[in-house]
Amino acid sequence: MDRLRLIRHSLPDQPELSTAVSRTILRRVAAGELPPTIRIHRPGKEVAFGRQDISNPGYEEATEAARAAGFAAVERLAGGRAAVFHHGTIAIARAYADPQPPRRTYARFEEMADLIAAALKELGVEARVGEVPGEYCPGAYSVNARGKTKISGIGQRMIRGGAHMGGVVVASGGDEIARVLVPIYQALDLDWDPATSGSAADEIGREVDVGELEEALIAELAKSYELVDAEIDDETMRRAARSLEEAEAAAGTESG
């Protein structure tokens, strides 16, 4: 059974730093400095925008809408369109070492989607893998309930020597996601149906604590891997913080 580092450290009040940490872990895993690693953590209130969103003429208006709703606007590490994270969600960030990452693109998607679906089934959700017509951030490997509402979305990014799989799983607050995304998707001129935004709690008719969902995901992961508990190491944190400082300095130069 392969070993996999598991980091549960959350940075809910520092969404930009949290993304920078995941990006730094990916680079270090790809370079062979760290072993394959997965973060399963609890995010704060943020809207993660994809590269297509950032190049959209309505991006500035969309970020203003996110902030007006009380959510930070950050650039997502994986592909896809705008997605919402909040205190009722679990975030997943997995870094793979792979000398030829394109060869296993779909295998990674399938593994992550199947993991999430299995964990949701353990909670009593009729979970399926596949896109729901009209869903936000549409994708073939979304995880839905009954083919009606989206409960999880995943995205992937590949670099030389490795790949990143990122995802969000909604324990509760699907209506909150819809509320926040309506003006954002309007600004980006993207069609979607807010009724497709769901949660595990909506499906099983009771409150689902994010801790319960977190444990279900880890229990499923432990069926395939020997999990090694770990923390964000000091070097990773230093590099992540430095990358943020450099990005802010570059942005200041461009605006000046």
N, C-alpha and C positions, 0 to 999 in steps of 0.2 A: 504494500500500500504506500503510495507516494506521500511525502510530508508536505504540508502547506502551512506557512505562517499565518496566524489569525490575529488581526489587530482590531480591538473593539473600542479603542480610544476615539471619542467624539469631540468635535470642535464646533458645536452648534452656533456659537456667537462669532465665529470667524470663518464664514463660508469661503471667502477667497483663499485663506490659508489652507483650509481643508482640501480644496481642489488642488492647490499647489503641492500639498503633501502627497496626494495620490499621483500627481504627475511626476514628482521626484522619485517616488517608489518605483513607478514604471520604468523610468530611465535607469535607475540603479539595478533593478532586476534584469533589464535587457542587457546591461553592461556586465552582468555577472557579479556585481558587488553585493547583492542581496538574493536570497532564495525566493522562489515564487511566493507571493503574498496576497492575502485577501483582507480587505477592511470591511467589516460589517458594523455600521455605526449609525448614530442617531443625529440627523441633521437639524439645523434650525430652519427659519423661514427664508427660503431663497427660490428664485426662478433661475434655472440653468438654461442659458441660450446656446444654441448650436451655431456653427460657422455660417450656415445658410441664413440664420436669423440676423447675424451680425452684419452681413452684406445686404440685408433687406433695407429698402428706403425707410421703412417704418420702425427700424430698430430703436432709435432714440425715443420715439413715442412709446414703444413697448416697454422699455426700461423705466421710463417715467411712470407708466401704469403699474409696473411691479412695485416700485418704491412707494407709490401712493397707497398701495394695498398693504404696506408694511413688510414687504419682502425685498431682500437684497437681490441685485441683478448680477449674476456671475456668468462667465464663459464655461461651458461644459467641456470636459475632457474628451468624452466620447462623442460620436456622431449623433445626429437627430435634431429635432426641433425643440422649442421651449418646453420645459417640464418643470413641475412644481415639487419642491420638497418642503415639508413642515414637520411639526412635532408629532404628527400621527403617521409618519413614514419611517422606513428603514432604507438607508443608502448602502449600496454594495459597490466596492471598487476592487477589482481583481487584476493583478499584474502577472502576466505569463512570460517566461523565458522561452523564446522560440526563434531559431536561426532562420526559419522561413515562414513567418507568420501568415502570409496570404493562403498557404496551403491548408490551414486549419481554421479559416474564417468561420465557416458554417458549423463546424464541430464545436467551437467555443460558444457560438450563439445557442446551439441546441443544448449544450451542457448547462448553461446558465438558466435558460428558460425552463428546462426540465426540473432543475433544482428548486426554483421558485414555485413552480406549479405543485411539486410534491409537498413542499412546506405548507402551502395554502390548503391543500387537500387534507393534511393532518389537522388543520384547524376547522375543517368542515366546509370549506369552500369548494364548489363544483368548478375547479380551475381547469382551464384549457390553454394551450399555446396557439396563438394566432391573432391576427388583426381583427378588430371590431370595426365595422364600417362607421366612419364618422369620428373615430377616436382622435385624441390629441397625440402629437408626436407618433404618427402611425408607423407600425413596423410588423413584419411577418412573425417576429419572435416576441411580441407582446404577450403577456399572460392575462387572460380575461376570466370572467365568471359567466358561465352558461352561454358564452358567445354574445353577451349583451353589454357588459361593462368592463372597462379596462382597469386592472388592479396593479399591474406592473409593466414597466417599460425598460428595455435594455438597449445599450449602444456599445459600439466597439471602436477602438482606435489602434492602429498598428504603427510601430516604429521599427527601425532596424534592430533586430535581436529580440523583439518582444511585442506583446499586445496587451491592451487594457480592455476589460469588460466592465462597464458601469451600469448600474440600475437603481431603480427606486421601486419599493413595494409599499403599497398603501394599506396600513392597518385600519385607519379611520380617517374621516375628513375628506371623503371624495367630493362632497359638495363644496368644500373650501377650495379645492383645486379648481373646480369649475368656475367658481366666483372670481378667482384671481386670473384665470386664463382667458375669460371672455374678452376683456378689453385688450389684452396682450395679443391674442390671435386676430382681433379686429384690426389692431394697428399694423400687424404683419400681413394682413390680407390673406389669412389662412382660414379655410372652411373647416368646421368641426361641429360636432353635436355635443353640447355640455351634458346631455343625459347619459353619455357613455362613460362619464367619470365616476368610478365606483371605489369601493373599499371592502376589505374583508369583513368589517363590522356590519356593513350594509347587507352582506350576503348571509351571514349566520345569525343575524338578529340579536346580537349582543355586543357590548363594548369589547374591542380587542386591543389590549395594551401592546405598545410597541415592544416591550420586553418579551412578551409571549411570542410575538412574531419573530423577533431576533433569535430566541432559543430554538424555534422551529426550523429556521434556516440553518442554524449551526448544527442541529441534530441531523438534518439531511446531508449536510456537507461531510459530517463525520462518518457517514456510511461509505464514502469513497476515498477519504483522505485521513491520514494521521495528522490531526491538527496540533500545531505548536503555538501556544499562547505567546504573544509578543506585544511590545509597546513600540510607539514611534521613536526610533533611536535619535540621538542628539544630532548626528550628522545629517540625517534626512530633514529634521526640523530646521537646521541651519540653512541647508540648501534651499528648502522651500521658502523660507523667509527672505533669503537673498534674491530669489527669483521674483518674488513679489515686489521688492524694493526696486529691482532693475526695471520691471514692467512699469511701475509707477513713474520712475524717472524718465523712461522713454516716452510715456504718454504725456508727461509734462513738457518735454522737449518739443513734441509734435504740436501740442496745443499752443506753445509759445511761439 
